[in-house]
Amino acid sequence: MTDEQKFVFDLKGYLLIPEVLTADEIADLKTYIDTLRTNRDSLPPHERGFPGGASQILIDHPVVMDVLHTIIGQDVRMESSWFTYRNKGDGGPPPHGGGRNVNPMFNYQTHNGSIYAALTRVVFELNEVKKGEGGTLFMPGSHKAAFGVPESHRDVESWLFEDYDCPPGSMIVFTENLGHSGVTWKNPDRPRIAIFNCYNHIGCQFHHPTVPQVVIDGLPPERKAFFRPVWTWHGGGPDNGRNLRYPV
């Protein structure tokens, strides 16, 4: 991450990086999602859920890793992976998050110029998104607020929320401590197609695991390692006691 990116992420709680994916990658991901929605059983079992099939390229995408290694550390796990497909009129989850906490599985902190974001969400937008159309809403700075978000602002109409413009293939990363919300998609000409991946430090787990075992088993070893269990061993050894691999 550049100094500017770190500043923006720390200031706002989220960062948008445009056009991370190529046109071919976007097309492959859209085709995969369309197959999951309309003809899931035509896929082999290990590709019938995220992050299998074409979506596995996002697990350790270089831009994702650059960000996560800066804001979480070298030892990263994936907690969940899913997609959303919203036509005009389709809504999303209500406002949630915002305010400080000290839960080690779910907190945001800075120290001596370093960021630790714990539970972090990475979103890939596969279609263009314009402000006001129904992309994810964010409440900038609420991840560090000394007070909880008042009920008067836990509404998508709150002036404290902001959204974004982005071209297809853009990536948005945000700390789950940040106040954020889904909102009704308004564009009649194209759906919102987005992929949501969630990461945490290897020593932490917030969500109950939801990725099917058959999907994990179908991943190559370097990607399967993102689903290794929460475990730390300080007994030394060839890897200096680090939990680097998925158990076999």
N, C-alpha and C positions, 0 to 999 in steps of 0.2 A: 504494500500500500504506500502511496505517496503521502507526504506530510499533509497535503491538502485533503486527501481522502480521510485520513485519520482525524483531522480537525472537524470535517463535516460530520463524520459518523459520531464522534464524541459529542458534538454540539447538538445534533438533531436526533440521534439514535437510529438513523437509517442512512443508507447510501445507495444511490442509483448509478449503475455503470452501463452506459448504452451499448447496444450492438455487440454483446459478448459472443453470441452464437452466429454461425454462418447461415446463409440461406439454405444450404443443403441439410444442415443439422436441424434447423427449424422445420423443414419439410418432413424429415424423418420422424421427428417427435410428434408432429401433427398426425401423420399417418398412423403411428403407433397408438396415440390416444384415440383416434377414430376407430381403430380396430378393437381396442378395449371396450369402447362404448357400444359398438354395434355387432361385433362377432368375436367376443373374447375367447370362446372355446376353440377358435381356429388357431390360436397361438399355442406353442408348447407350454406345459405347466409352469416352467420357471420364468415365463414372460407374461404371465397373466396378472401381474401386479407390479406396482412401482416399488423400487427403482430397477425393474428388470427391462429386458428388451432395449430399445433405443434410448430409454431414459437413463441407463446406467452411465452414460458418458458424463452426466452432470454430477455424479457422486464426487469425483476427484478432478473436476474441470480445473485447469491451471489457475484461472482467475478466482474461482471459489477458494482454492487452496491458498493463494496469496493472501486473501482477506482473512480466512479462518486462522492461518498460522500467526497472523498479527494480533487478532482479537481474542483468540482462545488459546492457541499454543500449538505445538507440533503434534500432540497426541489428541486426535479428534475422533469422535464417534458420530454416526448418523442415528438419529432417534426415530425419524419418520420420513415418509415420502409419499406425496399424493398430488393429484391434479384437480383443477376446477375447470368446468366448461359451463359458462353462463351466457344464455341468450338474453335478449332484452326482457326485462321484468324479473329476472332471477336475482335473488338477494344473496347475502352472505352473513357470516357471524356478526353479532352485535358488538359494540365497543367493549374492549377489555384491556387489561394491562395499565401501566402507568404507576409511578411512585417507586420509591426505593424499597428494597428488602434485603435481608442478609442470608436468605436461603442459598447455600452454596451451589445448588443445582439450577438456580434460577435468579441470577443477580447480575448487576452491572457495576463495575468499579474501575477506577484508574489509579495508578501509583507510579511515581517517578517516570512519567512520560509513556507508560505502557497501559494498554487497555486489556481488561478481562471481561468478556461479554457473556460467559456461561451459555445459556440457552439462546441460540441464534438461528434465525430463519433466513433462508435464501430462496428468493422467488425469481422464476424466469417467465417473462411475458412473451408469449409466442405470436401474439397479434399486437398491432399498434394500440396504444392506450393514450387517450387525450384527457386532460383535466375535465372533471365533471361527468365523465362517462361511466365511472363505476370501478376504477382501480382501487386498490387498498388505500384506506385513509390512515394517516399518521398524525400523532400529536407531538410535534417536535419538542424535545427537551424533557418530556414527561418521564423518561427513563431515569432521570436524576432528580426529579422533583422531591422536595422535602415533605410535601403533603400529597395525600392521595387525590386522585381526580374527583372533584365534586360531582354529585349526581346531576347537577344542572348541565354538565358538559359530557355526560355519558350518553350522548345522542349524536347521530351522524350529522345533524345540522349545526353542531357546535362550531363556532368560528375558530376554535383552536385547532381543528383538524385541517390538514392539507393533503393534496394528492399530487399527481405528477403527469407529465407527458413523457412518452418513451416510444422509440421505434421497436419493431419486432426483434426478438432475441436479446432484449435488455435484461439485466440482472439487478435485483434489489435485495440488499441484505439489511436486516434490522434485528436489534436485540428484542427478545420477547418481553423485556421489561418495559418497552415503549408502549404507550397507549396507542391502540390501533383498532381498525374495524373493517369488516366487509361492508359493502354497500350495493344497492341495486344497480345492475348493469343497464345502461340506457341506450347504447348504440344499436339500431335495428339492422345495420348493414354487416356487422361482424360480431361474433361472440368474443367474450373474454376467455382465452385459453391460457392458463398459467399453471406452472409446476411449483409446488411448495416443498422444499426440503428442510429438515430441522437437524441441527448439529449441537453437540455438547462436548465438554472435555471427557476424556476416557474415564475419569474417576467419578463422573456424575451421570445420573439418569433421571429425567423428570417425567417423561411419558412412559406409559406401559408399552412395551414393544408391539408393533402392529405389522411389521414387514413379515410376510409369510416365510416360513423356513425354506420352502421349495424355491422361492425367489432368491434368497441368500445363497442357497446351495448352487444355483446356476451362475453366480458371479465368479469372475476370475479371482485368484487369491488376493491381489492387491486391493480389490474393491470389497471383497468379502471381509477384509480386515476392518472396515468401517463399522462392522456389526459385532466386533468382539465384545465380550461381556465386560461390565464394569468391574475391574479388578486391578489391584496394584500389588506388586510383589517386590520387596526390597532386598531380596536375598542374593543379588548379584547374578553372575552367569554371563553367557556370551552376549546377551543384549542388555547387560547392566540392569537386569530386573524389570525391564519395560515390557508392557503388555502390547506387543506389536502385531500379533497374528490372531486370526480367527481359529478357535480350537477345532481340531479334526478328530 
